[in-house]
Amino acid sequence: MKNEKKEGLAFGTQNYKILIAALLAIISGYVLMSGGGSESPAIFNPEIFNFRRITLAPIFLLSGFAAVMFAIMKTK
């Protein structure tokens, strides 16, 4: 028959490896973005505007989300 369905996983092993790496990058981006708060709400802490939170964390997040899209779209 011509309309036979293939049984098995939706993705290949390489897709899952890329997906796991992308999820780790996304988690790392959120961890890098956290912190920098002040003890008292009346005191301003300029630590929230450092390189790690403003530049590095969004790079990790965007690259992670792009890798997730790549892992989904990649064919064998």
N, C-alpha and C positions, 0 to 999 in steps of 0.2 A: 504494500500500500504506500501511496505517496505521502499521506498526511500522518506519518508516524511521529510521535513526540519522543524526544530524547529524554531519558531519565537521568538525573544527576543534579549536581549543584548548579546554582545560577551563575556563579563566577568561577574562574579558575583559581589556582593557588596563588598566582602572581597578583591577581586582583585583590585577594584577601590580604596579602602582605602589604600592598600599597595602601589599602584601606586602614589597616592597623597602624602603619606609620603615620598616615594622615591624622588619625584620631589622637595619636600621641602628640603630634605637633599642635593640634587644637587644644588639648589639655595643657600642654606646656605654655601656650600663649595666654591662656586664662590664668595660670599660676603666676606667670611673669607680670601680668597686669594687676594682680591683687596686692593688697597692702598699701602702705603710705598714708594711712589715716592718722589723724591727730588724737591725742588723748582727750582733749577738751574741744567741743565744737566752737568755742570762742577763739581758739588759737589756729592760725593758718599754718599748714605744713607744706612748704614748697617741694617736698619729696614726691608729691603726686605728679609732678611735671618733669620727671627725669627721663633719660634716654630709654631706659628699660620699659617704662610704661607707655611712652608716647610713640616710640619707633619700633623697638624690637618685638614687643608683644603683638602688635597688629601685623607685622611681617609674618610671624609664626602662624597667626590665625588665618590670614589670607592664603598663605601657601598650603596650610592644612585643608581649607575648604576647596581650593583648586585641585589638590591631590585627591580628595574624595570624589569630585566630579570626574577626574581622569580615571580613577579606579572603577567607577560605575560605567563609564563610556567605553573603556578599553575592551576590545574583543580578543579572542584567542588567536 
